[in-house]
Amino acid sequence: MARKHKIVTNKQGEQFVLQSFVVGGNYLIPYDGSKYWEHHFVPKHTWIPLSVVNFDNFDISKAEYEQFKAMCEQGQKQALDKFHASF
């Protein structure tokens, strides 16, 4: 399942990618603006866990994040169901 990056900006104008992982949670990861951005090239200590985000400081609301999270969980469930059905 391919999807474009969800870019989130803070009040200081810094950009982050909203990234969901099957294991490990959801993070705002600093974004350098490149087309082929990869999270594993960004030092993990700079990642912001969504569990501690103050949504007032970003251009995404808690409701928008919850919608994104639900979409990711549904996609992950579909992928796992397809994987398990292959056995």
PyMOL Python script that loads the backbone (N, CA, C, O; Angstrom):
from pymol import cmd

cmd.read_pdbstr("""\
ATOM      1  N   MET A   1       0.843  -1.171   0.000  1.00  0.00           N
ATOM      2  CA  MET A   1       0.000   0.000   0.000  1.00  0.00           C
ATOM      3  C   MET A   1       0.894   1.241   0.000  1.00  0.00           C
ATOM      4  O   MET A   1       1.558   1.529   0.996  1.00  0.00           O
ATOM      5  N   ALA A   2       0.910   1.952  -1.077  1.00  0.00           N
ATOM      6  CA  ALA A   2       1.708   3.170  -1.166  1.00  0.00           C
ATOM      7  C   ALA A   2       0.840   4.374  -0.826  1.00  0.00           C
ATOM      8  O   ALA A   2      -0.316   4.466  -1.238  1.00  0.00           O
ATOM      9  N   ARG A   3       1.419   5.284  -0.071  1.00  0.00           N
ATOM     10  CA  ARG A   3       0.721   6.525   0.213  1.00  0.00           C
ATOM     11  C   ARG A   3       1.741   7.641   0.288  1.00  0.00           C
ATOM     12  O   ARG A   3       2.916   7.424   0.585  1.00  0.00           O
ATOM     13  N   LYS A   4       1.264   8.831   0.014  1.00  0.00           N
ATOM     14  CA  LYS A   4       2.148   9.984   0.090  1.00  0.00           C
ATOM     15  C   LYS A   4       2.401  10.330   1.547  1.00  0.00           C
ATOM     16  O   LYS A   4       1.653   9.934   2.440  1.00  0.00           O
ATOM     17  N   HIS A   5       3.455  11.064   1.760  1.00  0.00           N
ATOM     18  CA  HIS A   5       3.760  11.531   3.110  1.00  0.00           C
ATOM     19  C   HIS A   5       2.703  12.521   3.568  1.00  0.00           C
ATOM     20  O   HIS A   5       2.219  13.337   2.784  1.00  0.00           O
ATOM     21  N   LYS A   6       2.350  12.442   4.841  1.00  0.00           N
ATOM     22  CA  LYS A   6       1.497  13.445   5.458  1.00  0.00           C
ATOM     23  C   LYS A   6       2.441  14.429   6.130  1.00  0.00           C
ATOM     24  O   LYS A   6       3.082  14.098   7.128  1.00  0.00           O
ATOM     25  N   ILE A   7       2.530  15.639   5.584  1.00  0.00           N
ATOM     26  CA  ILE A   7       3.429  16.651   6.098  1.00  0.00           C
ATOM     27  C   ILE A   7       2.679  17.513   7.113  1.00  0.00           C
ATOM     28  O   ILE A   7       1.575  17.989   6.852  1.00  0.00           O
ATOM     29  N   VAL A   8       3.297  17.700   8.260  1.00  0.00           N
ATOM     30  CA  VAL A   8       2.745  18.501   9.344  1.00  0.00           C
ATOM     31  C   VAL A   8       3.753  19.608   9.642  1.00  0.00           C
ATOM     32  O   VAL A   8       4.960  19.365   9.667  1.00  0.00           O
ATOM     33  N   THR A   9       3.255  20.824   9.868  1.00  0.00           N
ATOM     34  CA  THR A   9       4.126  21.969  10.142  1.00  0.00           C
ATOM     35  C   THR A   9       3.839  22.505  11.539  1.00  0.00           C
ATOM     36  O   THR A   9       2.685  22.610  11.956  1.00  0.00           O
ATOM     37  N   ASN A  10       4.909  22.843  12.252  1.00  0.00           N
ATOM     38  CA  ASN A  10       4.712  23.446  13.573  1.00  0.00           C
ATOM     39  C   ASN A  10       4.639  24.961  13.430  1.00  0.00           C
ATOM     40  O   ASN A  10       4.808  25.495  12.334  1.00  0.00           O
ATOM     41  N   LYS A  11       4.389  25.647  14.536  1.00  0.00           N
ATOM     42  CA  LYS A  11       4.246  27.106  14.516  1.00  0.00           C
ATOM     43  C   LYS A  11       5.526  27.821  14.120  1.00  0.00           C
ATOM     44  O   LYS A  11       5.475  28.977  13.699  1.00  0.00           O
ATOM     45  N   GLN A  12       6.675  27.161  14.243  1.00  0.00           N
ATOM     46  CA  GLN A  12       7.953  27.748  13.844  1.00  0.00           C
ATOM     47  C   GLN A  12       8.240  27.530  12.356  1.00  0.00           C
ATOM     48  O   GLN A  12       9.270  27.982  11.856  1.00  0.00           O
ATOM     49  N   GLY A  13       7.345  26.846  11.648  1.00  0.00           N
ATOM     50  CA  GLY A  13       7.519  26.598  10.221  1.00  0.00           C
ATOM     51  C   GLY A  13       8.308  25.342   9.891  1.00  0.00           C
ATOM     52  O   GLY A  13       8.574  25.073   8.719  1.00  0.00           O
ATOM     53  N   GLU A  14       8.686  24.571  10.900  1.00  0.00           N
ATOM     54  CA  GLU A  14       9.427  23.331  10.661  1.00  0.00           C
ATOM     55  C   GLU A  14       8.455  22.255  10.182  1.00  0.00           C
ATOM     56  O   GLU A  14       7.327  22.160  10.665  1.00  0.00           O
ATOM     57  N   GLN A  15       8.908  21.453   9.230  1.00  0.00           N
ATOM     58  CA  GLN A  15       8.066  20.400   8.670  1.00  0.00           C
ATOM     59  C   GLN A  15       8.451  19.038   9.232  1.00  0.00           C
ATOM     60  O   GLN A  15       9.617  18.753   9.506  1.00  0.00           O
ATOM     61  N   PHE A  16       7.420  18.205   9.393  1.00  0.00           N
ATOM     62  CA  PHE A  16       7.576  16.848   9.895  1.00  0.00           C
ATOM     63  C   PHE A  16       6.719  15.923   9.061  1.00  0.00           C
ATOM     64  O   PHE A  16       5.699  16.332   8.505  1.00  0.00           O
ATOM     65  N   VAL A  17       7.141  14.669   8.977  1.00  0.00           N
ATOM     66  CA  VAL A  17       6.324  13.639   8.354  1.00  0.00           C
ATOM     67  C   VAL A  17       5.595  12.906   9.468  1.00  0.00           C
ATOM     68  O   VAL A  17       6.204  12.483  10.450  1.00  0.00           O
ATOM     69  N   LEU A  18       4.290  12.760   9.307  1.00  0.00           N
ATOM     70  CA  LEU A  18       3.500  11.961  10.237  1.00  0.00           C
ATOM     71  C   LEU A  18       3.662  10.517   9.790  1.00  0.00           C
ATOM     72  O   LEU A  18       3.189  10.130   8.722  1.00  0.00           O
ATOM     73  N   GLN A  19       4.330   9.729  10.610  1.00  0.00           N
ATOM     74  CA  GLN A  19       4.687   8.361  10.242  1.00  0.00           C
ATOM     75  C   GLN A  19       4.084   7.379  11.229  1.00  0.00           C
ATOM     76  O   GLN A  19       4.213   7.544  12.443  1.00  0.00           O
ATOM     77  N   SER A  20       3.426   6.360  10.704  1.00  0.00           N
ATOM     78  CA  SER A  20       2.827   5.312  11.521  1.00  0.00           C
ATOM     79  C   SER A  20       3.601   4.022  11.304  1.00  0.00           C
ATOM     80  O   SER A  20       3.868   3.632  10.167  1.00  0.00           O
ATOM     81  N   PHE A  21       3.958   3.363  12.399  1.00  0.00           N
ATOM     82  CA  PHE A  21       4.666   2.098  12.329  1.00  0.00           C
ATOM     83  C   PHE A  21       3.781   0.995  12.891  1.00  0.00           C
ATOM     84  O   PHE A  21       3.057   1.219  13.861  1.00  0.00           O
ATOM     85  N   VAL A  22       3.828  -0.193  12.296  1.00  0.00           N
ATOM     86  CA  VAL A  22       3.055  -1.328  12.792  1.00  0.00           C
ATOM     87  C   VAL A  22       3.470  -1.624  14.232  1.00  0.00           C
ATOM     88  O   VAL A  22       2.623  -1.847  15.096  1.00  0.00           O
ATOM     89  N   VAL A  23       4.759  -1.624  14.478  1.00  0.00           N
ATOM     90  CA  VAL A  23       5.293  -1.825  15.826  1.00  0.00           C
ATOM     91  C   VAL A  23       6.109  -0.578  16.165  1.00  0.00           C
ATOM     92  O   VAL A  23       6.992  -0.182  15.405  1.00  0.00           O
ATOM     93  N   GLY A  24       5.817   0.023  17.278  1.00  0.00           N
ATOM     94  CA  GLY A  24       6.635   1.156  17.700  1.00  0.00           C
ATOM     95  C   GLY A  24       5.909   2.474  17.799  1.00  0.00           C
ATOM     96  O   GLY A  24       6.471   3.432  18.330  1.00  0.00           O
ATOM     97  N   GLY A  25       4.696   2.569  17.318  1.00  0.00           N
ATOM     98  CA  GLY A  25       3.925   3.792  17.496  1.00  0.00           C
ATOM     99  C   GLY A  25       3.942   4.736  16.314  1.00  0.00           C
ATOM    100  O   GLY A  25       4.345   4.378  15.207  1.00  0.00           O
ATOM    101  N   ASN A  26       3.494   5.954  16.580  1.00  0.00           N
ATOM    102  CA  ASN A  26       3.366   6.999  15.568  1.00  0.00           C
ATOM    103  C   ASN A  26       4.214   8.195  15.978  1.00  0.00           C
ATOM    104  O   ASN A  26       4.298   8.551  17.153  1.00  0.00           O
ATOM    105  N   TYR A  27       4.840   8.806  14.973  1.00  0.00           N
ATOM    106  CA  TYR A  27       5.800   9.878  15.242  1.00  0.00           C
ATOM    107  C   TYR A  27       5.662  11.012  14.231  1.00  0.00           C
ATOM    108  O   TYR A  27       5.187  10.829  13.110  1.00  0.00           O
ATOM    109  N   LEU A  28       6.093  12.183  14.671  1.00  0.00           N
ATOM    110  CA  LEU A  28       6.383  13.285  13.766  1.00  0.00           C
ATOM    111  C   LEU A  28       7.894  13.269  13.594  1.00  0.00           C
ATOM    112  O   LEU A  28       8.639  13.447  14.557  1.00  0.00           O
ATOM    113  N   ILE A  29       8.340  13.054  12.361  1.00  0.00           N
ATOM    114  CA  ILE A  29       9.766  12.905  12.072  1.00  0.00           C
ATOM    115  C   ILE A  29      10.206  14.100  11.218  1.00  0.00           C
ATOM    116  O   ILE A  29       9.587  14.376  10.190  1.00  0.00           O
ATOM    117  N   PRO A  30      11.254  14.803  11.623  1.00  0.00           N
ATOM    118  CA  PRO A  30      11.710  15.955  10.842  1.00  0.00           C
ATOM    119  C   PRO A  30      11.850  15.610   9.363  1.00  0.00           C
ATOM    120  O   PRO A  30      12.380  14.561   8.995  1.00  0.00           O
ATOM    121  N   TYR A  31      11.358  16.523   8.528  1.00  0.00           N
ATOM    122  CA  TYR A  31      11.311  16.321   7.074  1.00  0.00           C
ATOM    123  C   TYR A  31      12.244  17.309   6.401  1.00  0.00           C
ATOM    124  O   TYR A  31      12.215  18.503   6.699  1.00  0.00           O
ATOM    125  N   ASP A  32      13.073  16.812   5.492  1.00  0.00           N
ATOM    126  CA  ASP A  32      14.026  17.688   4.804  1.00  0.00           C
ATOM    127  C   ASP A  32      13.524  18.177   3.449  1.00  0.00           C
ATOM    128  O   ASP A  32      14.232  18.903   2.751  1.00  0.00           O
ATOM    129  N   GLY A  33      12.311  17.788   3.075  1.00  0.00           N
ATOM    130  CA  GLY A  33      11.725  18.262   1.826  1.00  0.00           C
ATOM    131  C   GLY A  33      12.084  17.449   0.599  1.00  0.00           C
ATOM    132  O   GLY A  33      11.614  17.756  -0.496  1.00  0.00           O
ATOM    133  N   SER A  34      12.900  16.426   0.749  1.00  0.00           N
ATOM    134  CA  SER A  34      13.306  15.650  -0.426  1.00  0.00           C
ATOM    135  C   SER A  34      12.216  14.680  -0.864  1.00  0.00           C
ATOM    136  O   SER A  34      11.418  14.206  -0.055  1.00  0.00           O
ATOM    137  N   LYS A  35      12.203  14.401  -2.151  1.00  0.00           N
ATOM    138  CA  LYS A  35      11.197  13.518  -2.726  1.00  0.00           C
ATOM    139  C   LYS A  35      11.338  12.090  -2.210  1.00  0.00           C
ATOM    140  O   LYS A  35      10.337  11.407  -1.991  1.00  0.00           O
ATOM    141  N   TYR A  36      12.544  11.650  -2.019  1.00  0.00           N
ATOM    142  CA  TYR A  36      12.786  10.267  -1.604  1.00  0.00           C
ATOM    143  C   TYR A  36      13.221  10.199  -0.146  1.00  0.00           C
ATOM    144  O   TYR A  36      14.152   9.471   0.200  1.00  0.00           O
ATOM    145  N   TRP A  37      12.553  10.951   0.691  1.00  0.00           N
ATOM    146  CA  TRP A  37      12.810  10.998   2.117  1.00  0.00           C
ATOM    147  C   TRP A  37      12.640   9.606   2.720  1.00  0.00           C
ATOM    148  O   TRP A  37      11.710   8.882   2.365  1.00  0.00           O
ATOM    149  N   GLU A  38      13.527   9.237   3.619  1.00  0.00           N
ATOM    150  CA  GLU A  38      13.454   7.957   4.323  1.00  0.00           C
ATOM    151  C   GLU A  38      13.662   8.201   5.806  1.00  0.00           C
ATOM    152  O   GLU A  38      14.630   8.850   6.202  1.00  0.00           O
ATOM    153  N   HIS A  39      12.758   7.684   6.627  1.00  0.00           N
ATOM    154  CA  HIS A  39      12.822   7.932   8.067  1.00  0.00           C
ATOM    155  C   HIS A  39      14.084   7.375   8.715  1.00  0.00           C
ATOM    156  O   HIS A  39      14.550   7.926   9.712  1.00  0.00           O
ATOM    157  N   HIS A  40      14.650   6.298   8.174  1.00  0.00           N
ATOM    158  CA  HIS A  40      15.819   5.707   8.830  1.00  0.00           C
ATOM    159  C   HIS A  40      17.094   6.541   8.649  1.00  0.00           C
ATOM    160  O   HIS A  40      18.129   6.212   9.228  1.00  0.00           O
ATOM    161  N   PHE A  41      17.029   7.611   7.858  1.00  0.00           N
ATOM    162  CA  PHE A  41      18.169   8.521   7.736  1.00  0.00           C
ATOM    163  C   PHE A  41      18.078   9.680   8.732  1.00  0.00           C
ATOM    164  O   PHE A  41      18.986  10.506   8.812  1.00  0.00           O
ATOM    165  N   VAL A  42      16.976   9.736   9.490  1.00  0.00           N
ATOM    166  CA  VAL A  42      16.762  10.822  10.451  1.00  0.00           C
ATOM    167  C   VAL A  42      17.045  10.272  11.856  1.00  0.00           C
ATOM    168  O   VAL A  42      16.450   9.267  12.245  1.00  0.00           O
ATOM    169  N   PRO A  43      17.929  10.901  12.615  1.00  0.00           N
ATOM    170  CA  PRO A  43      18.249  10.401  13.959  1.00  0.00           C
ATOM    171  C   PRO A  43      16.986  10.235  14.812  1.00  0.00           C
ATOM    172  O   PRO A  43      16.175  11.155  14.920  1.00  0.00           O
ATOM    173  N   LYS A  44      16.832   9.066  15.407  1.00  0.00           N
ATOM    174  CA  LYS A  44      15.610   8.757  16.150  1.00  0.00           C
ATOM    175  C   LYS A  44      15.388   9.698  17.335  1.00  0.00           C
ATOM    176  O   LYS A  44      14.243   9.930  17.722  1.00  0.00           O
ATOM    177  N   HIS A  45      16.440  10.235  17.907  1.00  0.00           N
ATOM    178  CA  HIS A  45      16.248  11.139  19.044  1.00  0.00           C
ATOM    179  C   HIS A  45      15.545  12.440  18.636  1.00  0.00           C
ATOM    180  O   HIS A  45      15.116  13.205  19.500  1.00  0.00           O
ATOM    181  N   THR A  46      15.424  12.698  17.326  1.00  0.00           N
ATOM    182  CA  THR A  46      14.716  13.897  16.854  1.00  0.00           C
ATOM    183  C   THR A  46      13.242  13.628  16.563  1.00  0.00           C
ATOM    184  O   THR A  46      12.487  14.559  16.285  1.00  0.00           O
ATOM    185  N   TRP A  47      12.832  12.372  16.626  1.00  0.00           N
ATOM    186  CA  TRP A  47      11.441  12.019  16.363  1.00  0.00           C
ATOM    187  C   TRP A  47      10.574  12.438  17.552  1.00  0.00           C
ATOM    188  O   TRP A  47      11.009  12.353  18.700  1.00  0.00           O
ATOM    189  N   ILE A  48       9.362  12.886  17.280  1.00  0.00           N
ATOM    190  CA  ILE A  48       8.440  13.293  18.336  1.00  0.00           C
ATOM    191  C   ILE A  48       7.303  12.279  18.406  1.00  0.00           C
ATOM    192  O   ILE A  48       6.539  12.158  17.449  1.00  0.00           O
ATOM    193  N   PRO A  49       7.169  11.545  19.516  1.00  0.00           N
ATOM    194  CA  PRO A  49       6.057  10.595  19.634  1.00  0.00           C
ATOM    195  C   PRO A  49       4.728  11.349  19.667  1.00  0.00           C
ATOM    196  O   PRO A  49       4.605  12.368  20.348  1.00  0.00           O
ATOM    197  N   LEU A  50       3.742  10.850  18.937  1.00  0.00           N
ATOM    198  CA  LEU A  50       2.433  11.511  18.917  1.00  0.00           C
ATOM    199  C   LEU A  50       1.767  11.483  20.284  1.00  0.00           C
ATOM    200  O   LEU A  50       0.878  12.290  20.556  1.00  0.00           O
ATOM    201  N   SER A  51       2.182  10.578  21.136  1.00  0.00           N
ATOM    202  CA  SER A  51       1.593  10.490  22.466  1.00  0.00           C
ATOM    203  C   SER A  51       1.908  11.714  23.326  1.00  0.00           C
ATOM    204  O   SER A  51       1.230  11.944  24.327  1.00  0.00           O
ATOM    205  N   VAL A  52       2.925  12.506  22.956  1.00  0.00           N
ATOM    206  CA  VAL A  52       3.292  13.687  23.743  1.00  0.00           C
ATOM    207  C   VAL A  52       3.090  15.001  22.983  1.00  0.00           C
ATOM    208  O   VAL A  52       3.460  16.065  23.477  1.00  0.00           O
ATOM    209  N   VAL A  53       2.510  14.932  21.796  1.00  0.00           N
ATOM    210  CA  VAL A  53       2.353  16.131  20.967  1.00  0.00           C
ATOM    211  C   VAL A  53       1.263  17.042  21.515  1.00  0.00           C
ATOM    212  O   VAL A  53       0.171  16.592  21.863  1.00  0.00           O
ATOM    213  N   ASN A  54       1.579  18.317  21.585  1.00  0.00           N
ATOM    214  CA  ASN A  54       0.588  19.349  21.873  1.00  0.00           C
ATOM    215  C   ASN A  54       0.074  19.820  20.511  1.00  0.00           C
ATOM    216  O   ASN A  54       0.769  20.551  19.804  1.00  0.00           O
ATOM    217  N   PHE A  55      -1.124  19.409  20.147  1.00  0.00           N
ATOM    218  CA  PHE A  55      -1.657  19.681  18.819  1.00  0.00           C
ATOM    219  C   PHE A  55      -1.857  21.173  18.561  1.00  0.00           C
ATOM    220  O   PHE A  55      -1.994  21.578  17.406  1.00  0.00           O
ATOM    221  N   ASP A  56      -1.875  21.998  19.604  1.00  0.00           N
ATOM    222  CA  ASP A  56      -1.983  23.452  19.421  1.00  0.00           C
ATOM    223  C   ASP A  56      -0.742  24.019  18.737  1.00  0.00           C
ATOM    224  O   ASP A  56      -0.790  25.112  18.172  1.00  0.00           O
ATOM    225  N   ASN A  57       0.363  23.286  18.784  1.00  0.00           N
ATOM    226  CA  ASN A  57       1.616  23.755  18.191  1.00  0.00           C
ATOM    227  C   ASN A  57       1.821  23.287  16.749  1.00  0.00           C
ATOM    228  O   ASN A  57       2.849  23.589  16.144  1.00  0.00           O
ATOM    229  N   PHE A  58       0.856  22.556  16.194  1.00  0.00           N
ATOM    230  CA  PHE A  58       0.992  21.996  14.842  1.00  0.00           C
ATOM    231  C   PHE A  58      -0.257  22.284  14.018  1.00  0.00           C
ATOM    232  O   PHE A  58      -1.314  22.609  14.559  1.00  0.00           O
ATOM    233  N   ASP A  59      -0.117  22.161  12.703  1.00  0.00           N
ATOM    234  CA  ASP A  59      -1.256  22.416  11.823  1.00  0.00           C
ATOM    235  C   ASP A  59      -2.092  21.156  11.570  1.00  0.00           C
ATOM    236  O   ASP A  59      -2.692  21.008  10.506  1.00  0.00           O
ATOM    237  N   ILE A  60      -2.128  20.270  12.536  1.00  0.00           N
ATOM    238  CA  ILE A  60      -2.984  19.088  12.488  1.00  0.00           C
ATOM    239  C   ILE A  60      -3.723  19.020  13.826  1.00  0.00           C
ATOM    240  O   ILE A  60      -3.138  19.249  14.884  1.00  0.00           O
ATOM    241  N   SER A  61      -4.996  18.707  13.762  1.00  0.00           N
ATOM    242  CA  SER A  61      -5.778  18.602  14.997  1.00  0.00           C
ATOM    243  C   SER A  61      -5.724  17.170  15.520  1.00  0.00           C
ATOM    244  O   SER A  61      -5.330  16.242  14.814  1.00  0.00           O
ATOM    245  N   LYS A  62      -6.126  17.024  16.761  1.00  0.00           N
ATOM    246  CA  LYS A  62      -6.204  15.683  17.371  1.00  0.00           C
ATOM    247  C   LYS A  62      -7.174  14.814  16.570  1.00  0.00           C
ATOM    248  O   LYS A  62      -6.908  13.630  16.362  1.00  0.00           O
ATOM    249  N   ALA A  63      -8.289  15.380  16.120  1.00  0.00           N
ATOM    250  CA  ALA A  63      -9.278  14.626  15.331  1.00  0.00           C
ATOM    251  C   ALA A  63      -8.689  14.176  13.985  1.00  0.00           C
ATOM    252  O   ALA A  63      -8.926  13.049  13.549  1.00  0.00           O
ATOM    253  N   GLU A  64      -7.931  15.048  13.337  1.00  0.00           N
ATOM    254  CA  GLU A  64      -7.290  14.676  12.067  1.00  0.00           C
ATOM    255  C   GLU A  64      -6.274  13.560  12.290  1.00  0.00           C
ATOM    256  O   GLU A  64      -6.168  12.634  11.485  1.00  0.00           O
ATOM    257  N   TYR A  65      -5.526  13.658  13.393  1.00  0.00           N
ATOM    258  CA  TYR A  65      -4.566  12.598  13.708  1.00  0.00           C
ATOM    259  C   TYR A  65      -5.290  11.279  13.959  1.00  0.00           C
ATOM    260  O   TYR A  65      -4.864  10.238  13.458  1.00  0.00           O
ATOM    261  N   GLU A  66      -6.363  11.306  14.717  1.00  0.00           N
ATOM    262  CA  GLU A  66      -7.122  10.079  15.003  1.00  0.00           C
ATOM    263  C   GLU A  66      -7.655   9.458  13.713  1.00  0.00           C
ATOM    264  O   GLU A  66      -7.692   8.234  13.589  1.00  0.00           O
ATOM    265  N   GLN A  67      -8.066  10.283  12.757  1.00  0.00           N
ATOM    266  CA  GLN A  67      -8.531   9.784  11.458  1.00  0.00           C
ATOM    267  C   GLN A  67      -7.371   9.137  10.694  1.00  0.00           C
ATOM    268  O   GLN A  67      -7.529   8.058  10.123  1.00  0.00           O
ATOM    269  N   PHE A  68      -6.216   9.792  10.685  1.00  0.00           N
ATOM    270  CA  PHE A  68      -5.022   9.239  10.044  1.00  0.00           C
ATOM    271  C   PHE A  68      -4.650   7.907  10.686  1.00  0.00           C
ATOM    272  O   PHE A  68      -4.359   6.933   9.992  1.00  0.00           O
ATOM    273  N   LYS A  69      -4.663   7.875  12.015  1.00  0.00           N
ATOM    274  CA  LYS A  69      -4.305   6.665  12.758  1.00  0.00           C
ATOM    275  C   LYS A  69      -5.248   5.510  12.416  1.00  0.00           C
ATOM    276  O   LYS A  69      -4.798   4.383  12.209  1.00  0.00           O
ATOM    277  N   ALA A  70      -6.552   5.787  12.356  1.00  0.00           N
ATOM    278  CA  ALA A  70      -7.536   4.756  12.012  1.00  0.00           C
ATOM    279  C   ALA A  70      -7.307   4.239  10.589  1.00  0.00           C
ATOM    280  O   ALA A  70      -7.420   3.039  10.340  1.00  0.00           O
ATOM    281  N   MET A  71      -6.985   5.140   9.660  1.00  0.00           N
ATOM    282  CA  MET A  71      -6.719   4.736   8.281  1.00  0.00           C
ATOM    283  C   MET A  71      -5.495   3.816   8.225  1.00  0.00           C
ATOM    284  O   MET A  71      -5.503   2.808   7.518  1.00  0.00           O
ATOM    285  N   CYS A  72      -4.454   4.165   8.968  1.00  0.00           N
ATOM    286  CA  CYS A  72      -3.238   3.343   8.995  1.00  0.00           C
ATOM    287  C   CYS A  72      -3.506   1.976   9.613  1.00  0.00           C
ATOM    288  O   CYS A  72      -3.040   0.957   9.105  1.00  0.00           O
ATOM    289  N   GLU A  73      -4.256   1.958  10.706  1.00  0.00           N
ATOM    290  CA  GLU A  73      -4.574   0.687  11.361  1.00  0.00           C
ATOM    291  C   GLU A  73      -5.392  -0.209  10.440  1.00  0.00           C
ATOM    292  O   GLU A  73      -5.185  -1.423  10.418  1.00  0.00           O
ATOM    293  N   GLN A  74      -6.320   0.372   9.680  1.00  0.00           N
ATOM    294  CA  GLN A  74      -7.116  -0.410   8.733  1.00  0.00           C
ATOM    295  C   GLN A  74      -6.222  -0.980   7.632  1.00  0.00           C
ATOM    296  O   GLN A  74      -6.353  -2.147   7.265  1.00  0.00           O
ATOM    297  N   GLY A  75      -5.324  -0.164   7.112  1.00  0.00           N
ATOM    298  CA  GLY A  75      -4.401  -0.629   6.077  1.00  0.00           C
ATOM    299  C   GLY A  75      -3.480  -1.726   6.585  1.00  0.00           C
ATOM    300  O   GLY A  75      -3.207  -2.694   5.874  1.00  0.00           O
ATOM    301  N   GLN A  76      -2.999  -1.576   7.816  1.00  0.00           N
ATOM    302  CA  GLN A  76      -2.138  -2.594   8.409  1.00  0.00           C
ATOM    303  C   GLN A  76      -2.901  -3.894   8.621  1.00  0.00           C
ATOM    304  O   GLN A  76      -2.357  -4.976   8.406  1.00  0.00           O
ATOM    305  N   LYS A  77      -4.155  -3.794   9.042  1.00  0.00           N
ATOM    306  CA  LYS A  77      -4.982  -4.995   9.233  1.00  0.00           C
ATOM    307  C   LYS A  77      -5.192  -5.707   7.905  1.00  0.00           C
ATOM    308  O   LYS A  77      -5.089  -6.932   7.834  1.00  0.00           O
ATOM    309  N   GLN A  78      -5.486  -4.953   6.858  1.00  0.00           N
ATOM    310  CA  GLN A  78      -5.680  -5.559   5.537  1.00  0.00           C
ATOM    311  C   GLN A  78      -4.413  -6.258   5.066  1.00  0.00           C
ATOM    312  O   GLN A  78      -4.481  -7.357   4.516  1.00  0.00           O
ATOM    313  N   ALA A  79      -3.272  -5.639   5.273  1.00  0.00           N
ATOM    314  CA  ALA A  79      -2.004  -6.245   4.851  1.00  0.00           C
ATOM    315  C   ALA A  79      -1.731  -7.525   5.636  1.00  0.00           C
ATOM    316  O   ALA A  79      -1.317  -8.529   5.056  1.00  0.00           O
ATOM    317  N   LEU A  80      -1.958  -7.499   6.948  1.00  0.00           N
ATOM    318  CA  LEU A  80      -1.740  -8.695   7.763  1.00  0.00           C
ATOM    319  C   LEU A  80      -2.727  -9.805   7.398  1.00  0.00           C
ATOM    320  O   LEU A  80      -2.349 -10.975   7.349  1.00  0.00           O
ATOM    321  N   ASP A  81      -3.987  -9.450   7.141  1.00  0.00           N
ATOM    322  CA  ASP A  81      -4.977 -10.448   6.726  1.00  0.00           C
ATOM    323  C   ASP A  81      -4.557 -11.108   5.414  1.00  0.00           C
ATOM    324  O   ASP A  81      -4.665 -12.325   5.262  1.00  0.00           O
ATOM    325  N   LYS A  82      -4.082 -10.307   4.479  1.00  0.00           N
ATOM    326  CA  LYS A  82      -3.631 -10.840   3.190  1.00  0.00           C
ATOM    327  C   LYS A  82      -2.416 -11.757   3.391  1.00  0.00           C
ATOM    328  O   LYS A  82      -2.320 -12.816   2.772  1.00  0.00           O
ATOM    329  N   PHE A  83      -1.503 -11.343   4.253  1.00  0.00           N
ATOM    330  CA  PHE A  83      -0.315 -12.139   4.553  1.00  0.00           C
ATOM    331  C   PHE A  83      -0.719 -13.475   5.166  1.00  0.00           C
ATOM    332  O   PHE A  83      -0.248 -14.524   4.728  1.00  0.00           O
ATOM    333  N   HIS A  84      -1.586 -13.445   6.173  1.00  0.00           N
ATOM    334  CA  HIS A  84      -2.011 -14.685   6.835  1.00  0.00           C
ATOM    335  C   HIS A  84      -2.784 -15.594   5.889  1.00  0.00           C
ATOM    336  O   HIS A  84      -2.692 -16.816   6.000  1.00  0.00           O
ATOM    337  N   ALA A  85      -3.530 -15.030   4.978  1.00  0.00           N
ATOM    338  CA  ALA A  85      -4.291 -15.839   4.008  1.00  0.00           C
ATOM    339  C   ALA A  85      -3.385 -16.521   2.989  1.00  0.00           C
ATOM    340  O   ALA A  85      -3.815 -17.442   2.295  1.00  0.00           O
ATOM    341  N   SER A  86      -2.134 -16.076   2.895  1.00  0.00           N
ATOM    342  CA  SER A  86      -1.225 -16.660   1.907  1.00  0.00           C
ATOM    343  C   SER A  86      -0.653 -17.999   2.366  1.00  0.00           C
ATOM    344  O   SER A  86       0.004 -18.682   1.580  1.00  0.00           O
ATOM    345  N   PHE A  87      -0.884 -18.386   3.609  1.00  0.00           N
ATOM    346  CA  PHE A  87      -0.340 -19.647   4.114  1.00  0.00           C
ATOM    347  C   PHE A  87      -1.248 -20.803   3.799  1.00  0.00           C
ATOM    348  O   PHE A  87      -0.943 -21.942   4.152  1.00  0.00           O
TER     349      PHE A  87
END
""", "prot")
cmd.dss("prot")
cmd.show_as("cartoon", "prot")
cmd.util.cbc("prot")
cmd.orient("prot")
